[in-house]
Amino acid sequence: MAEEQTKDYSNLYIGGIILVAIMGVFILKGRETEHLDKSAGSHVSQQAFEAANQKRITSKNTFE
């Protein structure tokens, strides 16, 4: 009877570690694209791309 009362918590610890690891992965995946938000630098590059694209269109160099 004494053996029935002692509990083995190793499965609980392993399950907790796995749960924390899975939660960590989801948190990191959620933060993965934060640096891709529109910033002043990306706005300038977008303007440069649009200017180059407009120049390409006007020079009839459509690559099609």
PyMOL commands that set and color helices and strands:
alter all, ss='L'
color gray80, all
select helices_A, chain A and resi 2-5+10-30+34-36+40-58
alter helices_A, ss='H'
color red, helices_A
deselect
rebuild
show_as cartoon
